[in-house]
């Protein structure tokens, strides 16, 4: 289960949620072009979100302080 922030101000989370919905829609309509677009969006947003979290973890390890969003 993904724990994404549904707040639209969190663009990476919102992009993942939209990509997942778009994937389900493309699968139900058997639209391969839309499916490819949706999966590419999921991949791009997931990579950016993971990089963001990795950078945050590195900063916390160096400073010893936990960042609160």
N, C-alpha and C positions, 0 to 999 in steps of 0.2 A: 504494500500500500504506500502510495506516495503522500508525503506530508508537504503539500505546497501551500503557499499563502494565496488565498483567493482575492486578496486586495489588488485591484487593477493597477495601483501605483507600483507594485512589484512586477515590473515588466517581464522579467525572465520567468517567474512563476506563472504569470498570466499567459505568456507565450506557450509554455508547456501545457497548461490546461486547455488552451485553444487548440494546440496541435493534437492533443489526445482526442478532443471532440471531433476535430476535422478528420482524424484517422478513422474513427468509428463511422462517421458519415460516409467517407469514401469507401470503406469496406462494405457498408450496407447497400451502396449504390453501384458497387463494383467499378468505381472510377479510378483506374490505375494512375492517371496523371495527377489527380487530386491526392491520392494516397502517397505518391512519391513526394509531392510538395509538403504534405503534412508531416511525413517522416523526416524530411530534411529540416523542417522547422523545429521539430522535437530535438533532433540531434544538435542543431546549432544552439538552441536555448539551454539544453542540458550541459553541453560543453562549457558555455559561458557561466552558468550557475555553479558548476563544479570548480571552475577556475576561480571564481569569486570567493567561494567558500575556502578553497585551498589557500588563497592569499590571506584571507582573514585568519585562518588557523596559524599560518606562519607568523603573522604580526602578533598574535596572542602568545605564541610560544616565545617570541623574542622579548616582548614587553612584560609578560607574566600577568597581563590584565585581560579579562574576558570582555570582548566587545558586545554590547547589547544593541540590537537593531531597533 
